[in-house]
Amino acid sequence: MDAVVTVAVRLVNMLTAGEAHGRPYAPPEGSARPAAVTAALRAGRRDTREVSADEAAEFAAVAEGLRAVFDAVAAGRTDAAARLVNDMLATTGARPHLDRHDGEPWHLHFHGAEDSLVTGWAAGCATGLAVVLGSDLRGRLGVCTAPRCDRVFVDTSRNATRRFCSTSCQNRVKTAAFRAARRGCVSPGPTGDHPLQMSTAEQAPRTPVSRRTARPRRSARAGPA
């Protein structure tokens, strides 16, 4: 299921408009769109054929449906996300099928009722998200929390603490927090609230310490009478 979930993420991030890494994002158009979709599908299956322009347009609609699932999970509306996935499963007619490719052993795939590239991948992606939502991993579907970015991701970290779609967005947030801290604009919050939150000891100004050790003044010795 990892492959189809990876493809789902790539389709959403490639084909849905919004913001990415601090800038407005517009999906590729014209001849660039089929090539982008082909690259996204090959991230899950290397032998995927070239996608046509008409198929690329259909995949754009699939990506919008997948994004709605990620958005619902990120907003804490798990029930709504489950209903959306169920609708996709019903629409595509997802059915199990043992498959083998790329030198791998037999494994379970989910194909659509129609034997087409778009329906097959839509069914697979919907099934992958269904497996995630139907397990303890449901909270690992995320939308980037960095300012001016709404790209999606699947949290594969051990302790499920990922908040950003990429290291680029993570670094943007850390840099902004560091600059705000230097300007003294960061208000204290609960531990862990801020990516660069400093301890009280770090925030307090340091008292300059002279390297010269202070010694008591020696009194002048009495001279001869």
C-alpha positions in Angstrom: 0.0 0.0 0.0 3.0 2.3 0.5 3.3 2.8 -3.3 -0.2 3.9 -4.0 -0.3 6.2 -1.0 3.0 7.8 -2.3 1.4 8.2 -5.7 -1.7 9.8 -4.0 0.5 12.4 -2.3 2.4 13.1 -5.5 -0.8 13.5 -7.6 -2.3 15.9 -5.0 0.9 18.0 -4.7 1.4 18.1 -8.5 -2.1 18.7 -9.8 -3.9 20.9 -7.2 -3.5 24.6 -7.0 -2.7 26.5 -3.8 0.6 27.4 -2.2 3.8 25.5 -2.0 6.9 26.4 0.1 5.9 30.0 0.6 4.8 30.8 -2.9 1.6 30.5 -5.0 1.4 27.2 -6.8 -0.3 26.5 -10.2 -0.4 23.0 -11.6 1.4 22.3 -14.9 -0.6 22.8 -18.0 -0.4 21.8 -21.7 2.3 19.3 -22.6 3.9 19.6 -19.2 0.9 18.1 -17.4 1.0 14.5 -19.0 4.8 14.4 -18.3 4.2 15.4 -14.6 1.5 12.8 -14.1 3.6 10.1 -15.7 6.4 10.9 -13.3 4.1 10.8 -10.3 2.7 7.4 -11.3 6.1 5.9 -11.9 7.0 6.8 -8.3 4.7 3.9 -7.5 5.2 1.6 -10.6 8.3 2.1 -12.8 6.7 0.4 -15.9 3.8 2.8 -16.1 3.3 3.9 -19.7 3.2 7.5 -20.8 0.0 9.3 -19.9 -2.0 11.0 -22.6 -3.3 14.6 -22.4 -6.9 13.4 -21.8 -5.8 11.0 -19.1 -3.8 13.8 -17.4 -7.0 15.9 -17.3 -8.8 13.0 -15.6 -6.0 12.5 -13.1 -6.4 16.2 -12.2 -10.0 15.5 -11.1 -8.8 12.4 -9.1 -6.2 14.6 -7.4 -8.9 17.1 -6.3 -10.8 14.2 -4.7 -7.7 12.9 -2.9 -6.9 16.4 -1.6 -10.3 16.6 0.0 -9.5 13.5 2.1 -6.2 15.0 3.3 -7.9 18.3 4.1 -10.6 16.6 6.1 -8.1 14.5 8.2 -6.0 17.6 8.9 -9.1 19.5 10.1 -10.0 16.6 12.4 -13.0 15.5 10.4 -12.2 11.8 10.1 -15.8 10.8 9.5 -16.0 13.1 6.5 -12.7 11.7 5.2 -14.0 8.2 5.5 -17.1 9.0 3.6 -15.1 10.6 0.8 -12.9 7.5 0.5 -16.0 5.3 0.5 -17.4 7.3 -2.3 -14.2 6.9 -4.3 -14.1 3.2 -3.7 -17.7 2.9 -4.9 -17.2 5.1 -7.9 -14.1 3.2 -9.1 -15.4 -0.2 -8.2 -12.2 -1.1 -6.5 -11.5 -4.8 -6.4 -8.6 -6.9 -5.1 -6.2 -8.5 -7.5 -2.9 -10.4 -7.1 -0.2 -8.7 -9.2 3.5 -9.0 -9.8 5.8 -6.4 -11.4 9.3 -4.8 -11.3 10.7 -8.1 -10.1 8.7 -8.1 -6.9 6.8 -11.2 -5.6 3.1 -11.5 -5.9 1.3 -8.9 -3.9 -2.2 -7.5 -3.5 -3.3 -4.6 -5.8 -6.7 -3.0 -6.1 -7.9 -2.3 -9.6 -11.0 -0.4 -10.8 -14.1 -2.0 -12.4 -12.9 -0.5 -15.7 -9.6 -1.6 -17.0 -8.3 1.9 -17.6 -5.2 3.7 -16.3 -7.0 6.5 -14.6 -9.7 4.3 -12.9 -7.1 1.7 -11.9 -4.9 4.2 -10.1 -7.9 6.0 -8.6 -9.1 2.8 -7.1 -5.6 1.9 -5.8 -5.1 5.3 -4.2 -8.5 5.2 -2.6 -7.8 1.8 -1.2 -4.5 2.9 0.1 -6.1 5.8 1.9 -8.8 3.5 3.2 -6.2 1.2 4.7 -4.6 4.2 6.5 -7.9 5.6 7.7 -9.1 2.3 8.9 -6.1 1.8 11.2 -4.2 3.6 14.0 -2.2 5.4 11.2 -5.2 7.7 10.3 -3.5 10.8 11.9 -0.5 10.4 9.6 -2.2 12.0 6.7 -1.2 15.6 6.9 -1.2 19.0 5.3 1.9 21.2 5.7 1.6 23.6 8.7 4.2 26.1 7.4 2.9 29.5 6.4 1.9 29.8 2.7 2.0 26.1 2.0 -0.8 23.6 1.7 1.1 20.6 0.2 0.2 17.2 1.7 2.3 14.4 3.1 2.2 11.1 4.9 4.0 11.1 8.2 6.4 8.1 8.3 8.3 9.3 11.3 8.6 6.9 14.3 6.8 9.1 16.8 4.3 10.7 14.3 5.5 14.3 14.9 5.9 15.5 11.3 4.3 18.9 10.6 5.8 19.9 7.3 5.7 18.6 3.7 9.4 19.0 3.2 12.7 20.1 4.8 12.4 23.3 2.8 9.3 24.3 4.7 10.7 23.1 8.0 13.8 25.3 7.5 11.6 28.3 6.5 9.8 28.1 9.8 12.9 27.6 11.9 14.6 30.6 10.2 11.6 32.8 10.7 11.4 31.7 14.4 15.1 32.4 14.9 14.8 35.9 13.4 11.7 36.7 15.5 13.5 35.5 18.6 16.4 37.8 17.9 14.0 40.7 17.6 12.5 39.8 20.9 9.1 39.2 19.3 8.6 35.6 20.5 6.2 35.3 23.4 6.8 32.4 25.8 4.5 29.4 25.3 4.2 25.8 26.5 7.3 23.7 26.0 7.4 22.4 22.5 5.0 25.0 21.2 7.7 26.7 19.1 10.2 25.0 16.9 13.0 27.2 18.3 11.7 27.9 21.8 14.6 28.6 24.2 14.8 27.8 27.8 14.5 30.6 30.4 18.2 30.4 31.0 18.9 30.9 27.3 16.5 33.8 27.1 17.9 35.7 30.1 20.7 38.2 29.2 24.1 37.1 30.4 26.0 39.2 32.9 29.4 40.1 31.6 32.1 38.4 33.6 35.6 39.9 33.8 38.4 37.5 33.2 40.5 39.4 35.8 39.9 37.9 39.3 39.2 40.6 41.9 41.7 40.5 44.8 41.6 42.5 48.1 43.8 45.5 48.1 47.0 45.1 50.0 47.7 47.8 52.6 51.0 49.7 52.4 53.7 48.5 54.7 54.8 50.9 57.4 58.2 52.6 56.6 61.0 53.3 59.1 60.3 55.7 61.9 
